[in-house]
Protein backbone atom coordinates (compact mmCIF):
# COMPACT_ATOMS: atom_id res chain seq x y z
CA UNK A 1 0.00 0.00 0.00
CA UNK A 2 2.81 2.40 0.97
CA UNK A 3 4.61 1.72 -2.32
CA UNK A 4 1.44 2.47 -4.26
CA UNK A 5 1.09 5.83 -2.50
CA UNK A 6 4.72 6.71 -3.31
CA UNK A 7 4.17 5.81 -6.97
CA UNK A 8 1.03 7.98 -7.11
CA UNK A 9 2.92 10.92 -5.55
CA UNK A 10 5.75 10.53 -8.06
CA UNK A 11 3.31 10.40 -10.96
CA UNK A 12 1.51 13.50 -9.69
CA UNK A 13 4.84 15.30 -9.30
CA UNK A 14 5.88 14.39 -12.84
CA UNK A 15 2.49 15.40 -14.18
CA UNK A 16 2.70 18.73 -12.36
CA UNK A 17 6.21 19.38 -13.65
CA UNK A 18 5.18 18.59 -17.22
CA UNK A 19 2.14 20.86 -16.91
CA UNK A 20 4.31 23.71 -15.61
CA UNK A 21 6.81 23.20 -18.41
CA UNK A 22 4.05 23.07 -21.01
CA UNK A 23 2.31 26.12 -19.51
CA UNK A 24 5.50 28.16 -19.85
CA UNK A 25 5.83 27.24 -23.51
CA UNK A 26 9.57 26.77 -23.05
CA UNK A 27 9.32 22.99 -23.35
CA UNK A 28 7.03 21.39 -25.91
CA UNK A 29 5.09 18.57 -24.27
CA UNK A 30 3.16 16.49 -26.85
CA UNK A 31 -0.63 17.07 -26.69
CA UNK A 32 -0.38 19.05 -23.43
CA UNK A 33 1.33 22.08 -25.00
CA UNK A 34 -1.28 22.13 -27.76
CA UNK A 35 -4.10 21.72 -25.22
CA UNK A 36 -2.80 24.67 -23.18
CA UNK A 37 -2.19 26.72 -26.31
CA UNK A 38 1.51 27.25 -25.54
CA UNK A 39 2.98 25.60 -28.61
CA UNK A 40 2.74 28.88 -30.54
CA UNK A 41 2.24 32.63 -29.92
CA UNK A 42 -1.18 33.83 -28.83
CA UNK A 43 -3.56 34.73 -31.65
CA UNK A 44 -4.59 38.35 -31.08
CA UNK A 45 -6.08 39.52 -34.37
CA UNK A 46 -6.66 36.41 -36.46
CA UNK A 47 -5.24 36.06 -39.95
CA UNK A 48 -2.24 38.22 -40.86
CA UNK A 49 -1.74 38.83 -44.58
CA UNK A 50 2.03 38.56 -45.11
CA UNK A 51 1.89 40.93 -48.10
CA UNK A 52 0.13 43.84 -46.39
CA UNK A 53 3.47 45.30 -45.29
CA UNK A 54 3.88 46.56 -48.86
CA UNK A 55 0.74 48.67 -48.42
CA UNK A 56 2.25 50.25 -45.32
CA UNK A 57 5.41 51.17 -47.24
CA UNK A 58 3.32 52.70 -50.02
CA UNK A 59 1.19 54.63 -47.50
CA UNK A 60 4.27 56.11 -45.88
CA UNK A 61 6.17 56.54 -49.13
CA UNK A 62 9.00 54.53 -47.54
CA UNK A 63 11.59 52.74 -49.68
CA UNK A 64 13.58 49.76 -48.41
CA UNK A 65 16.89 49.32 -50.22
CA UNK A 66 16.88 45.61 -49.40
CA UNK A 67 14.33 42.81 -49.15
CA UNK A 68 12.09 43.12 -46.09
CA UNK A 69 13.51 39.98 -44.45
CA UNK A 70 16.93 41.67 -44.17
CA UNK A 71 15.56 43.96 -41.43
CA UNK A 72 14.66 43.35 -37.78
CA UNK A 73 14.12 45.21 -34.51
CA UNK A 74 17.71 44.57 -33.39
CA UNK A 75 19.38 44.87 -36.81
CA UNK A 76 21.82 47.61 -37.77
CA UNK A 77 19.81 49.83 -40.12
CA UNK A 78 20.72 53.09 -41.85
CA UNK A 79 17.92 55.65 -42.16
CA UNK A 80 17.92 58.71 -44.41
CA UNK A 81 15.80 61.45 -45.92
CA UNK A 82 13.29 62.40 -43.23
CA UNK A 83 10.15 64.01 -44.64
CA UNK A 84 6.68 64.88 -43.35
CA UNK A 85 4.49 61.83 -42.77
CA UNK A 86 0.87 61.55 -41.71
CA UNK A 87 -0.11 57.87 -41.67
CA UNK A 88 -2.74 55.59 -40.13
CA UNK A 89 -1.81 51.91 -39.81
CA UNK A 90 -4.12 49.10 -38.69
CA UNK A 91 -3.26 46.21 -36.37
CA UNK A 92 -3.15 43.83 -39.34
CA UNK A 93 -0.91 46.11 -41.39
CA UNK A 94 1.51 46.70 -38.53
CA UNK A 95 1.64 42.99 -37.71
CA UNK A 96 2.36 42.20 -41.34
CA UNK A 97 5.18 44.75 -41.48
CA UNK A 98 6.80 43.45 -38.29
CA UNK A 99 6.52 39.83 -39.45
CA UNK A 100 8.04 40.62 -42.84
CA UNK A 101 10.94 42.58 -41.34
CA UNK A 102 11.71 40.08 -38.56
CA UNK A 103 11.34 36.91 -40.59
CA UNK A 104 14.98 35.80 -40.68
CA UNK A 105 16.84 37.92 -38.14
CA UNK A 106 16.34 39.11 -34.58
CA UNK A 107 14.84 37.41 -31.51
CA UNK A 108 11.15 37.81 -32.42
CA UNK A 109 9.14 35.76 -34.90
CA UNK A 110 5.42 35.34 -35.75
CA UNK A 111 4.66 38.79 -34.33
CA UNK A 112 1.09 40.00 -33.83
CA UNK A 113 0.17 43.50 -32.66
CA UNK A 114 -3.30 44.44 -31.46
CA UNK A 115 -3.90 48.19 -31.30
CA UNK A 116 -6.62 49.05 -28.78
CA UNK A 117 -7.89 52.38 -27.41
CA UNK A 118 -6.19 55.03 -25.24
CA UNK A 119 -2.74 54.11 -26.59
CA UNK A 120 -3.09 50.56 -25.24
CA UNK A 121 -1.31 47.79 -27.16
CA UNK A 122 -1.09 44.00 -26.97
CA UNK A 123 1.68 41.99 -28.63
CA UNK A 124 2.50 38.32 -28.99
CA UNK A 125 5.49 36.60 -30.59
CA UNK A 126 7.85 33.67 -30.41
CA UNK A 127 10.95 34.87 -28.55
CA UNK A 128 14.34 33.19 -28.92
CA UNK A 129 17.18 34.59 -26.81
CA UNK A 130 19.80 31.90 -27.43
CA UNK A 131 21.86 34.22 -29.64
CA UNK A 132 21.93 36.72 -26.77
CA UNK A 133 23.35 34.37 -24.17
CA UNK A 134 20.08 33.22 -22.58
CA UNK A 135 18.78 29.67 -22.80
CA UNK A 136 15.19 30.66 -23.53
CA UNK A 137 12.83 30.24 -26.44
CA UNK A 138 9.05 30.24 -26.31
CA UNK A 139 5.85 32.23 -26.87
CA UNK A 140 5.46 35.55 -25.06
CA UNK A 141 2.59 37.99 -24.58
CA UNK A 142 2.94 41.64 -23.58
CA UNK A 143 0.30 44.28 -22.82
CA UNK A 144 0.86 47.95 -22.08
CA UNK A 145 0.79 51.43 -23.56
CA UNK A 146 2.91 53.47 -25.94
CA UNK A 147 3.05 57.27 -25.82
CA UNK A 148 5.13 60.06 -27.28
CA UNK A 149 8.04 60.98 -24.97
CA UNK A 150 9.61 64.02 -26.57
CA UNK A 151 10.20 64.98 -30.18
CA UNK A 152 12.03 61.78 -31.14
CA UNK A 153 11.34 59.21 -28.39
CA UNK A 154 8.53 57.03 -27.17
CA UNK A 155 7.76 55.59 -23.74
CA UNK A 156 6.48 52.05 -23.36
CA UNK A 157 4.67 51.19 -20.13
CA UNK A 158 4.61 47.39 -19.80
CA UNK A 159 1.68 46.33 -17.62
CA UNK A 160 1.54 42.58 -18.18
CA UNK A 161 3.89 39.89 -19.46
CA UNK A 162 3.19 36.18 -19.90
CA UNK A 163 5.50 33.38 -20.97
CA UNK A 164 3.18 30.74 -22.33
CA UNK A 165 0.26 31.20 -19.93
CA UNK A 166 2.39 32.00 -16.88
CA UNK A 167 2.40 35.61 -15.64
CA UNK A 168 5.76 37.24 -14.92
CA UNK A 169 6.27 38.98 -11.53
CA UNK A 170 6.26 42.78 -11.58
CA UNK A 171 9.92 43.11 -10.57
CA UNK A 172 11.00 41.26 -13.71
CA UNK A 173 8.52 43.21 -15.84
CA UNK A 174 10.19 46.46 -14.77
CA UNK A 175 13.59 45.16 -15.84
CA UNK A 176 12.21 44.05 -19.18
CA UNK A 177 10.45 47.38 -19.66
CA UNK A 178 13.73 49.27 -19.29
CA UNK A 179 15.40 47.02 -21.84
CA UNK A 180 12.52 47.32 -24.31
CA UNK A 181 12.46 51.12 -24.10
CA UNK A 182 16.23 51.22 -24.57
CA UNK A 183 16.03 48.93 -27.62
CA UNK A 184 13.25 50.82 -29.39
CA UNK A 185 14.61 54.29 -28.65
CA UNK A 186 18.07 53.17 -29.73
CA UNK A 187 16.64 52.44 -33.18
CA UNK A 188 14.70 55.71 -33.21
CA UNK A 189 17.92 57.50 -32.30
CA UNK A 190 19.46 56.27 -35.55
CA UNK A 191 16.84 58.16 -37.56
CA UNK A 192 18.24 61.60 -38.46
CA UNK A 193 15.73 64.44 -38.17
CA UNK A 194 12.99 62.18 -36.81
CA UNK A 195 10.21 64.32 -35.36
CA UNK A 196 7.14 62.94 -33.59
CA UNK A 197 4.38 65.54 -33.60
CA UNK A 198 1.70 63.08 -32.47
CA UNK A 199 1.37 59.37 -31.81
CA UNK A 200 -2.14 58.11 -31.11
CA UNK A 201 -3.47 54.57 -30.81
CA UNK A 202 -7.21 54.04 -30.89
CA UNK A 203 -9.91 52.04 -32.66
CA UNK A 204 -7.56 49.33 -33.94
CA UNK A 205 -5.19 51.87 -35.53
CA UNK A 206 -1.98 53.80 -34.96
CA UNK A 207 -1.88 57.40 -36.19
CA UNK A 208 1.59 58.91 -36.60
CA UNK A 209 2.19 62.50 -37.63
CA UNK A 210 5.60 64.12 -37.93
CA UNK A 211 8.83 63.67 -39.89
CA UNK A 212 10.04 60.16 -40.65
CA UNK A 213 12.89 58.75 -42.80
CA UNK A 214 11.71 57.73 -46.25
CA UNK A 215 14.75 55.53 -47.00
CA UNK A 216 16.21 52.59 -45.07
CA UNK A 217 18.99 50.12 -45.82
CA UNK A 218 20.15 47.03 -43.90
CA UNK A 219 23.85 46.54 -43.15
C-alpha positions in Angstrom: 0.0 0.0 0.0 2.8 2.4 1.0 4.6 1.7 -2.3 1.4 2.5 -4.3 1.1 5.8 -2.5 4.7 6.7 -3.3 4.2 5.8 -7.0 1.0 8.0 -7.1 2.9 10.9 -5.6 5.8 10.5 -8.1 3.3 10.4 -11.0 1.5 13.5 -9.7 4.8 15.3 -9.3 5.9 14.4 -12.8 2.5 15.4 -14.2 2.7 18.7 -12.4 6.2 19.4 -13.6 5.2 18.6 -17.2 2.1 20.9 -16.9 4.3 23.7 -15.6 6.8 23.2 -18.4 4.0 23.1 -21.0 2.3 26.1 -19.5 5.5 28.2 -19.8 5.8 27.2 -23.5 9.6 26.8 -23.0 9.3 23.0 -23.3 7.0 21.4 -25.9 5.1 18.6 -24.3 3.2 16.5 -26.8 -0.6 17.1 -26.7 -0.4 19.1 -23.4 1.3 22.1 -25.0 -1.3 22.1 -27.8 -4.1 21.7 -25.2 -2.8 24.7 -23.2 -2.2 26.7 -26.3 1.5 27.3 -25.5 3.0 25.6 -28.6 2.7 28.9 -30.5 2.2 32.6 -29.9 -1.2 33.8 -28.8 -3.6 34.7 -31.6 -4.6 38.4 -31.1 -6.1 39.5 -34.4 -6.7 36.4 -36.5 -5.2 36.1 -39.9 -2.2 38.2 -40.9 -1.7 38.8 -44.6 2.0 38.6 -45.1 1.9 40.9 -48.1 0.1 43.8 -46.4 3.5 45.3 -45.3 3.9 46.6 -48.9 0.7 48.7 -48.4 2.3 50.3 -45.3 5.4 51.2 -47.2 3.3 52.7 -50.0 1.2 54.6 -47.5 4.3 56.1 -45.9 6.2 56.5 -49.1 9.0 54.5 -47.5 11.6 52.7 -49.7 13.6 49.8 -48.4 16.9 49.3 -50.2 16.9 45.6 -49.4 14.3 42.8 -49.2 12.1 43.1 -46.1 13.5 40.0 -44.4 16.9 41.7 -44.2 15.6 44.0 -41.4 14.7 43.3 -37.8 14.1 45.2 -34.5 17.7 44.6 -33.4 19.4 44.9 -36.8 21.8 47.6 -37.8 19.8 49.8 -40.1 20.7 53.1 -41.9 17.9 55.7 -42.2 17.9 58.7 -44.4 15.8 61.5 -45.9 13.3 62.4 -43.2 10.1 64.0 -44.6 6.7 64.9 -43.4 4.5 61.8 -42.8 0.9 61.5 -41.7 -0.1 57.9 -41.7 -2.7 55.6 -40.1 -1.8 51.9 -39.8 -4.1 49.1 -38.7 -3.3 46.2 -36.4 -3.2 43.8 -39.3 -0.9 46.1 -41.4 1.5 46.7 -38.5 1.6 43.0 -37.7 2.4 42.2 -41.3 5.2 44.7 -41.5 6.8 43.4 -38.3 6.5 39.8 -39.5 8.0 40.6 -42.8 10.9 42.6 -41.3 11.7 40.1 -38.6 11.3 36.9 -40.6 15.0 35.8 -40.7 16.8 37.9 -38.1 16.3 39.1 -34.6 14.8 37.4 -31.5 11.1 37.8 -32.4 9.1 35.8 -34.9 5.4 35.3 -35.8 4.7 38.8 -34.3 1.1 40.0 -33.8 0.2 43.5 -32.7 -3.3 44.4 -31.5 -3.9 48.2 -31.3 -6.6 49.1 -28.8 -7.9 52.4 -27.4 -6.2 55.0 -25.2 -2.7 54.1 -26.6 -3.1 50.6 -25.2 -1.3 47.8 -27.2 -1.1 44.0 -27.0 1.7 42.0 -28.6 2.5 38.3 -29.0 5.5 36.6 -30.6 7.9 33.7 -30.4 10.9 34.9 -28.5 14.3 33.2 -28.9 17.2 34.6 -26.8 19.8 31.9 -27.4 21.9 34.2 -29.6 21.9 36.7 -26.8 23.4 34.4 -24.2 20.1 33.2 -22.6 18.8 29.7 -22.8 15.2 30.7 -23.5 12.8 30.2 -26.4 9.0 30.2 -26.3 5.8 32.2 -26.9 5.5 35.6 -25.1 2.6 38.0 -24.6 2.9 41.6 -23.6 0.3 44.3 -22.8 0.9 47.9 -22.1 0.8 51.4 -23.6 2.9 53.5 -25.9 3.0 57.3 -25.8 5.1 60.1 -27.3 8.0 61.0 -25.0 9.6 64.0 -26.6 10.2 65.0 -30.2 12.0 61.8 -31.1 11.3 59.2 -28.4 8.5 57.0 -27.2 7.8 55.6 -23.7 6.5 52.0 -23.4 4.7 51.2 -20.1 4.6 47.4 -19.8 1.7 46.3 -17.6 1.5 42.6 -18.2 3.9 39.9 -19.5 3.2 36.2 -19.9 5.5 33.4 -21.0 3.2 30.7 -22.3 0.3 31.2 -19.9 2.4 32.0 -16.9 2.4 35.6 -15.6 5.8 37.2 -14.9 6.3 39.0 -11.5 6.3 42.8 -11.6 9.9 43.1 -10.6 11.0 41.3 -13.7 8.5 43.2 -15.8 10.2 46.5 -14.8 13.6 45.2 -15.8 12.2 44.0 -19.2 10.5 47.4 -19.7 13.7 49.3 -19.3 15.4 47.0 -21.8 12.5 47.3 -24.3 12.5 51.1 -24.1 16.2 51.2 -24.6 16.0 48.9 -27.6 13.2 50.8 -29.4 14.6 54.3 -28.7 18.1 53.2 -29.7 16.6 52.4 -33.2 14.7 55.7 -33.2 17.9 57.5 -32.3 19.5 56.3 -35.6 16.8 58.2 -37.6 18.2 61.6 -38.5 15.7 64.4 -38.2 13.0 62.2 -36.8 10.2 64.3 -35.4 7.1 62.9 -33.6 4.4 65.5 -33.6 1.7 63.1 -32.5 1.4 59.4 -31.8 -2.1 58.1 -31.1 -3.5 54.6 -30.8 -7.2 54.0 -30.9 -9.9 52.0 -32.7 -7.6 49.3 -33.9 -5.2 51.9 -35.5 -2.0 53.8 -35.0 -1.9 57.4 -36.2 1.6 58.9 -36.6 2.2 62.5 -37.6 5.6 64.1 -37.9 8.8 63.7 -39.9 10.0 60.2 -40.6 12.9 58.8 -42.8 11.7 57.7 -46.3 14.8 55.5 -47.0 16.2 52.6 -45.1 19.0 50.1 -45.8 20.2 47.0 -43.9 23.8 46.5 -43.1 
